[in-house]
Amino acid sequence: MKLLIVTVVHEFEKEILRLFKQAKIDSFSSSGIDGYKNHTEVLRAASWFPSEKEGVESSLFFSFVEEDKIDALFILIKEFNTTLKTSNPIKAAVVPIERAI
């Protein structure tokens, strides 16, 4: 079992849910996040009274998943990302689990 972490911009949230379903990943958690591409935006957003929100509305998904389902999802994500005309592809990472209860 591994920890799967996926980030998507808000516009692709329905697509990643569809890809999860295709890969048979039925159990996951999600959270809304703000995505930043450069250090300047992060510093501006970290001020006490930022003049405007600079981050991109995004979502973070995570799940404890068997490796074969991760392989299927990565193939689907790679295919999806090749069709994009934006600089915000779906990103995914896998983290090994040493211990779990």
NUKE-84358 format. One record per atom (N, C-alpha, C, CB): x negated, y negated, z negated; atom name; residue number from 1. Coordinates in pm, 1 decimal. Each point is the difference from the previous one (the first is absolute). Glycine has a CB too. Example, Ala and Ser with C-alpha at 12.3 -4.5 7.8 and 13.67 -1.06 7.14 Angstrom:
<sites>
[site [-1319.0; 569.0; -780.0]; N; 1]
[site [89.0; -119.0; 0.0]; CA; 1]
[site [-90.0; -120.0; 0.0]; C; 1]
[site [189.2; 117.3; -124.6]; CB; 1]
[site [-154.2; -222.3; 196.6]; N; 2]
[site [-82.0; -119.0; -6.0]; CA; 2]
[site [77.0; -109.0; -73.0]; C; 2]
[site [-118.4; 62.8; 214.5]; CB; 2]
</sites>
This chain:
<sites>
[site [-84.2; 117.4; 0.0]; N; 1]
[site [84.2; -117.4; 0.0]; CA; 1]
[site [-89.0; -124.0; 0.0]; C; 1]
[site [185.0; 124.4; -121.8]; CB; 1]
[site [-142.6; -225.7; 196.7]; N; 2]
[site [-75.3; -124.5; 11.8]; CA; 2]
[site [94.9; -117.5; -18.5]; C; 2]
[site [-167.4; 108.8; 155.6]; CB; 2]
[site [110.2; -225.0; -184.5]; N; 3]
[site [77.6; -122.4; -10.5]; CA; 3]
[site [-6.2; -71.4; 134.3]; C; 3]
[site [-46.6; -20.0; -249.7]; CB; 3]
[site [161.5; 0.4; 309.3]; N; 4]
[site [12.5; -70.1; 127.3]; CA; 4]
[site [42.3; -143.5; -28.5]; C; 4]
[site [60.0; 214.8; 123.1]; CB; 4]
[site [-131.9; -309.7; -64.6]; N; 5]
[site [32.2; -142.2; -14.9]; CA; 5]
[site [18.0; -57.9; 140.2]; C; 5]
[site [-130.7; -19.3; -220.3]; CB; 5]
[site [243.8; -48.1; 242.3]; N; 6]
[site [29.5; -57.3; 131.0]; CA; 6]
[site [43.5; -145.1; -19.2]; C; 6]
[site [66.8; 227.4; 93.6]; CB; 6]
[site [-120.3; -317.8; -10.3]; N; 7]
[site [45.2; -138.3; -0.2]; CA; 7]
[site [54.4; -36.2; 137.8]; C; 7]
[site [-169.1; -59.1; -178.2]; CB; 7]
[site [276.9; -17.0; 177.9]; N; 8]
[site [62.3; -45.3; 124.8]; CA; 8]
[site [51.2; -141.8; -18.6]; C; 8]
[site [64.5; 236.7; 61.5]; CB; 8]
[site [-63.5; -313.9; 47.2]; N; 9]
[site [67.8; -128.6; -5.6]; CA; 9]
[site [150.3; 27.5; -3.7]; C; 9]
[site [-189.2; -118.8; 126.1]; CB; 9]
[site [262.7; 24.4; -180.1]; N; 10]
[site [144.2; 18.0; -21.3]; CA; 10]
[site [73.6; 45.0; 127.1]; C; 10]
[site [-12.6; -175.1; -177.9]; CB; 10]
[site [-29.7; 126.5; 292.8]; N; 11]
[site [66.2; 33.5; 125.7]; CA; 11]
[site [-6.6; 148.3; 34.6]; C; 11]
[site [-54.2; -227.6; 76.7]; CB; 11]
[site [-44.6; 299.5; -129.0]; N; 12]
[site [-17.1; 141.9; 32.3]; CA; 12]
[site [48.9; 93.7; -109.6]; C; 12]
[site [-193.2; -65.5; 137.4]; CB; 12]
[site [265.5; 13.4; -234.1]; N; 13]
[site [45.2; 83.0; -111.5]; CA; 13]
[site [91.7; 113.4; 46.8]; C; 13]
[site [-19.2; -199.6; -149.8]; CB; 13]
[site [112.0; 171.9; 238.5]; N; 14]
[site [89.7; 105.2; 50.6]; CA; 14]
[site [-77.9; 105.6; 77.4]; C; 14]
[site [187.3; -166.3; 12.3]; CB; 14]
[site [-289.2; 122.6; 61.7]; N; 15]
[site [-79.0; 94.0; 78.8]; CA; 15]
[site [-78.2; 95.5; -90.0]; C; 15]
[site [-17.5; -171.1; 182.1]; CB; 15]
[site [-45.0; 119.2; -290.8]; N; 16]
[site [-76.8; 90.4; -85.0]; CA; 16]
[site [93.4; 97.5; -71.1]; C; 16]
[site [-176.8; -176.9; -31.6]; CB; 16]
[site [297.0; 134.7; -3.0]; N; 17]
[site [96.1; 92.0; -61.8]; CA; 17]
[site [37.6; 111.2; 97.9]; C; 17]
[site [89.3; -187.4; -143.9]; CB; 17]
[site [-75.9; 151.7; 271.0]; N; 18]
[site [28.2; 99.9; 103.1]; CA; 18]
[site [-117.2; 95.9; 15.0]; C; 18]
[site [147.6; -163.8; 119.4]; CB; 18]
[site [-270.1; 110.6; -122.0]; N; 19]
[site [-118.8; 84.8; 12.4]; CA; 19]
[site [-14.5; 92.1; -121.4]; C; 19]
[site [-111.6; -178.7; 137.4]; CB; 19]
[site [141.4; 128.2; -257.2]; N; 20]
[site [-1.1; 85.7; -119.3]; CA; 20]
[site [96.7; 116.7; 18.7]; C; 20]
[site [-59.0; -198.2; -145.6]; CB; 20]
[site [176.6; 168.1; 194.5]; N; 21]
[site [100.8; 105.1; 19.5]; CA; 21]
[site [-50.0; 103.6; 101.0]; C; 21]
[site [184.3; -164.9; -53.1]; CB; 21]
[site [-244.1; 119.1; 163.5]; N; 22]
[site [-52.7; 91.6; 101.3]; CA; 22]
[site [-110.3; 89.1; -57.0]; C; 22]
[site [56.9; -167.9; 176.8]; CB; 22]
[site [-137.9; 113.4; -268.1]; N; 23]
[site [-110.1; 75.9; -59.5]; CA; 23]
[site [46.2; 82.4; -120.0]; C; 23]
[site [-158.1; -176.9; 77.7]; CB; 23]
[site [289.1; 170.7; -105.9]; N; 24]
[site [60.4; 74.7; -111.1]; CA; 24]
[site [-52.1; -44.8; -136.3]; C; 24]
[site [26.2; 193.1; 153.8]; CB; 24]
[site [-52.8; -324.3; -164.9]; N; 25]
[site [-36.8; -59.2; -128.7]; CA; 25]
[site [127.2; -63.1; -54.9]; C; 25]
[site [-245.1; -43.6; 68.9]; CB; 25]
[site [308.0; 114.8; -161.9]; N; 26]
[site [131.3; -40.1; -50.1]; CA; 26]
[site [-5.2; -75.9; -131.2]; C; 26]
[site [91.2; 196.0; 114.5]; CB; 26]
[site [-202.1; -187.4; -184.3]; N; 27]
[site [-10.0; -61.3; -132.0]; CA; 27]
[site [-113.7; -101.9; 1.1]; C; 27]
[site [90.6; 209.8; -111.3]; CB; 27]
[site [-57.3; -335.8; 83.6]; N; 28]
[site [-100.7; -105.1; -0.6]; CA; 28]
[site [51.5; -118.3; -80.3]; C; 28]
[site [-87.7; 75.2; 224.4]; CB; 28]
[site [-0.3; -166.5; -253.9]; N; 29]
[site [35.7; -124.6; -68.0]; CA; 29]
[site [-44.2; -115.7; 87.6]; C; 29]
[site [-21.2; 106.8; -229.8]; CB; 29]
[site [84.5; -222.8; 208.3]; N; 30]
[site [-38.0; -117.0; 78.8]; CA; 30]
[site [8.1; -125.9; -85.3]; C; 30]
[site [81.9; 112.2; 209.5]; CB; 30]
[site [-150.2; -213.8; -161.2]; N; 31]
[site [-0.6; -128.2; -68.1]; CA; 31]
[site [-25.6; -109.1; 102.7]; C; 31]
[site [-80.8; 105.8; -215.6]; CB; 31]
[site [143.1; -220.4; 197.1]; N; 32]
[site [-27.1; -115.4; 85.1]; CA; 32]
[site [-129.8; -65.5; -41.9]; C; 32]
[site [245.2; -35.6; 35.9]; CB; 32]
[site [-326.1; -2.8; 61.5]; N; 33]
[site [-128.5; -66.0; -26.8]; CA; 33]
[site [-19.0; -112.7; 101.1]; C; 33]
[site [-100.1; 214.9; -93.9]; CB; 33]
[site [4.0; -302.5; 67.5]; N; 34]
[site [-40.7; -101.4; 96.2]; CA; 34]
[site [-134.8; 41.7; 56.7]; C; 34]
[site [127.6; -183.9; -122.2]; CB; 34]
[site [-138.9; 185.6; 254.4]; N; 35]
[site [-125.0; 37.7; 64.7]; CA; 35]
[site [-78.3; -123.4; 42.5]; C; 35]
[site [105.4; 213.0; 78.5]; CB; 35]
[site [-235.8; -206.5; -92.0]; N; 36]
[site [-88.2; -110.0; 37.3]; CA; 36]
[site [-110.3; 52.1; 89.3]; C; 36]
[site [51.4; -120.7; -213.8]; CB; 36]
[site [-92.9; 39.4; 311.5]; N; 37]
[site [-103.7; 42.6; 93.0]; CA; 37]
[site [-135.3; -63.1; -26.5]; C; 37]
[site [177.3; 32.0; 165.3]; CB; 37]
[site [-182.0; -144.0; -237.1]; N; 38]
[site [-130.9; -59.2; -26.1]; CA; 38]
[site [-5.7; -57.4; -140.3]; C; 38]
[site [-25.8; -51.3; 243.2]; CB; 38]
[site [-94.2; 28.6; -290.3]; N; 39]
[site [-25.8; -43.0; -136.5]; CA; 39]
[site [60.6; -137.0; -30.7]; C; 39]
[site [-209.3; 133.7; 5.5]; CB; 39]
[site [210.9; -225.4; 89.7]; N; 40]
[site [53.7; -134.0; -20.5]; CA; 40]
[site [146.5; 5.4; -40.2]; C; 40]
[site [-163.2; -89.4; 166.4]; CB; 40]
[site [241.9; 174.6; -100.1]; N; 41]
[site [142.3; 12.1; -32.5]; CA; 41]
[site [19.7; 52.2; -141.2]; C; 41]
[site [50.3; 39.8; 240.9]; CB; 41]
[site [-132.8; 53.2; -283.9]; N; 42]
[site [12.3; 55.8; -134.4]; CA; 42]
[site [-29.3; -107.0; -103.8]; C; 42]
[site [-65.3; 226.9; 85.6]; CB; 42]
[site [-39.5; -306.0; -64.1]; N; 43]
[site [-33.4; -106.3; -94.9]; CA; 43]
[site [111.1; -103.7; -8.0]; C; 43]
[site [-242.4; 36.4; 47.4]; CB; 43]
[site [299.8; -72.7; 65.2]; N; 44]
[site [108.2; -97.6; 1.6]; CA; 44]
[site [121.9; 54.0; -73.2]; C; 44]
[site [-85.3; -91.3; 217.1]; CB; 44]
[site [119.0; 217.1; -198.0]; N; 45]
[site [115.7; 60.9; -64.3]; CA; 45]
[site [-21.7; 19.1; -149.4]; C; 45]
[site [53.2; 114.0; 214.3]; CB; 45]
[site [-178.6; -106.3; -257.3]; N; 46]
[site [-30.0; 23.8; -140.7]; CA; 46]
[site [6.9; -127.4; -83.7]; C; 46]
[site [-143.8; 189.6; 70.3]; CB; 46]
[site [155.5; -305.3; -6.0]; N; 47]
[site [7.5; -123.9; -77.5]; CA; 47]
[site [130.6; -4.7; -78.7]; C; 47]
[site [-142.3; -118.8; 171.3]; CB; 47]
[site [146.2; 36.2; -272.4]; N; 48]
[site [117.6; -6.1; -87.2]; CA; 48]
[site [123.1; -51.2; 72.1]; C; 48]
[site [-151.4; -36.7; -191.2]; CB; 48]
[site [133.5; -57.7; 279.9]; N; 49]
[site [113.3; -58.8; 71.5]; CA; 49]
[site [-27.9; -3.6; 149.9]; C; 49]
[site [57.3; -138.6; -202.3]; CB; 49]
[site [-56.6; 254.0; 266.8]; N; 50]
[site [-28.8; -0.1; 144.9]; CA; 50]
[site [108.1; -76.9; 75.2]; C; 50]
[site [-118.1; 222.4; -20.7]; CB; 50]
[site [76.9; -296.6; 122.8]; N; 51]
[site [95.3; -82.3; 74.2]; CA; 51]
[site [94.8; 83.5; 84.4]; C; 51]
[site [-168.5; -181.4; 3.9]; CB; 51]
[site [122.3; 294.1; 45.0]; N; 52]
[site [86.5; 89.6; 76.2]; CA; 52]
[site [-54.2; 140.9; -6.3]; C; 52]
[site [66.7; -187.2; 152.5]; CB; 52]
[site [20.2; 282.2; -130.5]; N; 53]
[site [-40.0; 140.0; -4.2]; CA; 53]
[site [-74.3; 34.6; 128.2]; C; 53]
[site [197.2; 57.9; -147.3]; CB; 53]
[site [-317.0; -5.3; 133.8]; N; 54]
[site [-83.6; 30.6; 115.7]; CA; 54]
[site [0.4; 147.9; 35.5]; C; 54]
[site [-141.4; -192.9; -61.2]; CB; 54]
[site [179.7; 279.8; -31.4]; N; 55]
[site [-5.3; 143.3; 23.7]; CA; 55]
[site [107.8; 46.7; 95.8]; C; 55]
[site [-95.6; 27.3; -225.7]; CB; 55]
[site [73.9; 90.8; 280.8]; N; 56]
[site [95.6; 63.1; 89.8]; CA; 56]
[site [81.6; 100.1; -81.5]; C; 56]
[site [-153.8; -30.3; 202.3]; CB; 56]
[site [286.0; 22.0; -192.1]; N; 57]
[site [83.9; 94.9; -72.5]; CA; 57]
[site [-29.1; 140.8; 49.6]; C; 57]
[site [179.5; -175.0; -32.5]; CB; 57]
[site [-217.2; 260.8; -60.9]; N; 58]
[site [-39.0; 136.0; 33.6]; CA; 58]
[site [57.7; 96.6; -102.1]; C; 58]
[site [-210.9; -83.5; 108.7]; CB; 58]
[site [193.7; 212.0; -81.2]; N; 59]
[site [44.2; 104.1; -92.1]; CA; 59]
[site [-112.2; 99.4; -20.3]; C; 59]
[site [239.0; -28.7; 72.5]; CB; 59]
[site [-246.5; 80.0; -194.2]; N; 60]
[site [-95.6; 102.8; -36.2]; CA; 60]
[site [79.3; 124.9; -35.0]; C; 60]
[site [-171.1; -170.3; -83.7]; CB; 60]
[site [135.5; 281.0; 144.6]; N; 61]
[site [63.1; 129.0; -28.2]; CA; 61]
[site [-106.3; 92.7; -55.0]; C; 61]
[site [173.6; -31.8; 182.7]; CB; 61]
[site [-136.7; 115.5; -279.5]; N; 62]
[site [-92.6; 101.0; -47.6]; CA; 62]
[site [74.7; 126.8; -37.3]; C; 62]
[site [-154.5; -178.9; -82.1]; CB; 62]
[site [83.2; 290.2; 97.2]; N; 63]
[site [60.4; 129.9; -24.7]; CA; 63]
[site [-108.2; 103.0; -28.1]; C; 63]
[site [194.6; -59.4; 147.2]; CB; 63]
[site [-162.9; 156.5; -230.5]; N; 64]
[site [-85.7; 115.4; -21.3]; CA; 64]
[site [45.0; 105.0; 100.8]; C; 64]
[site [-37.1; -51.3; -250.2]; CB; 64]
[site [-52.8; 87.7; 342.3]; N; 65]
[site [40.1; 76.8; 117.4]; CA; 65]
[site [-97.4; 114.9; 27.5]; C; 65]
[site [106.6; -206.4; 94.6]; CB; 65]
[site [-52.8; 315.0; -35.9]; N; 66]
[site [-84.6; 109.9; 46.1]; CA; 66]
[site [-73.8; -43.5; 125.9]; C; 66]
[site [157.9; 171.7; -98.9]; CB; 66]
[site [-276.5; -116.5; 117.0]; N; 67]
[site [-88.0; -43.9; 107.9]; CA; 67]
[site [58.9; 17.0; 139.8]; C; 67]
[site [-187.1; 57.6; -147.8]; CB; 67]
[site [262.6; 51.2; 172.9]; N; 68]
[site [54.7; 21.1; 134.5]; CA; 68]
[site [99.7; -109.6; 38.1]; C; 68]
[site [-32.0; 247.0; -29.5]; CB; 68]
[site [105.8; -298.9; -66.8]; N; 69]
[site [94.1; -108.9; 28.5]; CA; 69]
[site [-74.4; -130.2; 27.2]; C; 69]
[site [172.4; 111.4; -144.2]; CB; 69]
[site [-284.7; -129.9; 76.9]; N; 70]
[site [-81.3; -119.6; 23.9]; CA; 70]
[site [-54.7; 2.3; 142.2]; C; 70]
[site [-61.4; -11.8; -244.7]; CB; 70]
[site [11.7; 126.9; 287.6]; N; 71]
[site [-52.8; 12.3; 136.2]; CA; 71]
[site [106.9; -35.7; 102.9]; C; 71]
[site [-159.0; 178.3; -77.7]; CB; 71]
[site [281.1; -129.1; 56.7]; N; 72]
[site [110.3; -29.7; 92.5]; CA; 72]
[site [30.8; -149.6; 0.3]; C; 72]
[site [95.7; 230.1; -38.7]; CB; 72]
[site [-93.6; -291.5; -79.3]; N; 73]
[site [29.2; -143.5; -7.8]; CA; 73]
[site [-108.3; -82.0; 68.2]; C; 73]
[site [122.7; 38.1; -214.1]; CB; 73]
[site [-249.6; -2.2; 194.0]; N; 74]
[site [-107.8; -75.8; 62.5]; CA; 74]
[site [10.0; 4.5; 152.4]; C; 74]
[site [-145.6; 49.3; -197.7]; CB; 74]
[site [182.2; 64.1; 252.6]; N; 75]
[site [18.9; 9.9; 145.6]; CA; 75]
[site [111.2; -93.9; 44.8]; C; 75]
[site [-78.4; 239.8; -3.1]; CB; 75]
[site [189.7; -239.5; -70.0]; N; 76]
[site [113.7; -86.1; 34.8]; CA; 76]
[site [-35.4; -147.8; -12.3]; C; 76]
[site [155.3; 179.7; -77.0]; CB; 76]
[site [-227.4; -216.7; -28.5]; N; 77]
[site [-40.5; -139.7; -18.4]; CA; 77]
[site [-94.1; -42.8; 111.6]; C; 77]
[site [26.6; 23.0; -249.0]; CB; 77]
[site [-122.0; 62.6; 283.4]; N; 78]
[site [-95.0; -33.1; 107.4]; CA; 78]
[site [73.9; -24.2; 131.5]; C; 78]
[site [-178.0; 137.5; -114.0]; CB; 78]
[site [273.4; -51.2; 145.5]; N; 79]
[site [80.3; -18.1; 121.5]; CA; 79]
[site [78.7; -130.8; -5.6]; C; 79]
[site [17.5; 249.7; 24.8]; CB; 79]
[site [44.9; -277.7; -139.1]; N; 80]
[site [78.3; -123.3; -14.8]; CA; 80]
[site [-88.7; -123.6; 18.0]; C; 80]
[site [157.5; 119.9; -156.2]; CB; 80]
[site [-274.3; -119.3; 92.2]; N; 81]
[site [-88.3; -116.6; 6.7]; CA; 81]
[site [-51.1; -29.1; 140.4]; C; 81]
[site [-65.6; 48.7; -232.3]; CB; 81]
[site [56.8; 52.6; 318.9]; N; 82]
[site [-47.8; -24.3; 136.9]; CA; 82]
[site [101.3; -78.1; 82.7]; C; 82]
[site [-132.6; 210.3; -13.7]; CB; 82]
[site [257.9; -215.3; -30.1]; N; 83]
[site [103.6; -71.3; 74.7]; CA; 83]
[site [17.5; -144.0; -45.3]; C; 83]
[site [113.6; 216.2; 32.7]; CB; 83]
[site [-186.3; -259.1; -135.4]; N; 84]
[site [21.6; -132.9; -59.3]; CA; 84]
[site [-61.9; -111.0; 82.5]; C; 84]
[site [5.3; 106.6; -222.7]; CB; 84]
[site [63.2; -220.9; 219.9]; N; 85]
[site [-52.4; -120.8; 62.7]; CA; 85]
[site [-26.4; -104.5; -107.6]; C; 85]
[site [124.8; 49.9; 214.8]; CB; 85]
[site [-158.1; -3.1; -334.4]; N; 86]
[site [-25.6; -86.8; -113.8]; CA; 86]
[site [-130.8; 41.4; -65.7]; C; 86]
[site [247.8; -36.2; -35.8]; CB; 86]
[site [-301.6; -50.5; -47.3]; N; 87]
[site [-124.9; 33.4; -70.3]; CA; 87]
[site [27.8; 55.3; -139.5]; C; 87]
[site [-118.2; -179.0; 129.4]; CB; 87]
[site [238.8; 231.0; -150.3]; N; 88]
[site [38.5; 54.6; -129.7]; CA; 88]
[site [42.2; 146.3; 10.9]; C; 88]
[site [70.8; -228.7; -71.1]; CB; 88]
[site [-165.2; 317.8; 97.1]; N; 89]
[site [36.5; 141.7; 11.8]; CA; 89]
[site [38.4; 58.8; -135.2]; C; 89]
[site [-154.2; 21.3; 195.8]; CB; 89]
[site [222.1; 92.2; -191.7]; N; 90]
[site [25.0; 75.0; -122.2]; CA; 90]
[site [-135.1; 54.4; -45.7]; C; 90]
[site [241.2; 61.7; 68.0]; CB; 90]
[site [-270.5; -76.3; -196.2]; N; 91]
[site [-126.8; 49.3; -54.5]; CA; 91]
[site [29.1; 105.2; -104.9]; C; 91]
[site [-113.5; -220.9; 44.4]; CB; 91]
[site [31.3; 325.2; -47.4]; N; 92]
[site [18.2; 108.4; -95.9]; CA; 92]
[site [-134.3; 45.7; -51.6]; C; 92]
[site [210.0; 71.5; 114.8]; CB; 92]
[site [-209.4; -26.5; -240.3]; N; 93]
[site [-119.3; 54.2; -63.9]; CA; 93]
[site [39.3; 117.5; -86.3]; C; 93]
[site [-111.9; -224.7; 2.6]; CB; 93]
[site [17.9; 315.4; -21.5]; N; 94]
[site [23.7; 119.3; -82.5]; CA; 94]
[site [-106.1; 2.3; -110.4]; C; 94]
[site [101.4; 130.4; 197.3]; CB; 94]
[site [-53.5; -103.9; -318.5]; N; 95]
[site [-88.2; 4.3; -116.2]; CA; 95]
[site [13.5; 137.2; -64.7]; C; 95]
[site [20.5; -251.3; -37.2]; CB; 95]
[site [-131.4; 321.7; 12.0]; N; 96]
[site [10.8; 130.4; -65.3]; CA; 96]
[site [45.0; -16.1; -145.2]; C; 96]
[site [-179.7; 90.9; 151.5]; CB; 96]
[site [253.3; 5.6; -199.4]; N; 97]
[site [47.6; 0.9; -138.2]; CA; 97]
[site [-86.2; 99.1; -78.0]; C; 97]
[site [239.3; -61.1; 69.6]; CB; 97]
[site [-309.4; 14.5; -171.6]; N; 98]
[site [-82.2; 88.8; -81.2]; CA; 98]
[site [82.3; 71.7; -105.4]; C; 98]
[site [-194.1; -149.3; 39.5]; CB; 98]
[site [287.0; 77.8; -100.7]; N; 99]
[site [86.1; 58.2; -103.2]; CA; 99]
[site [136.7; -62.9; 8.9]; C; 99]
[site [-196.6; 43.2; -150.3]; CB; 99]
[site [296.5; 34.0; 116.4]; N; 100]
[site [137.7; -52.7; -0.2]; CA; 100]
[site [81.6; 78.2; -101.0]; C; 100]
[site [-16.4; -69.4; 243.3]; CB; 100]
[site [116.2; 4.5; -297.5]; N; 101]
[site [92.3; 66.4; -93.2]; CA; 101]
[site [139.0; -11.4; 57.9]; C; 101]
[site [-145.5; -51.3; -202.1]; CB; 101]
</sites>
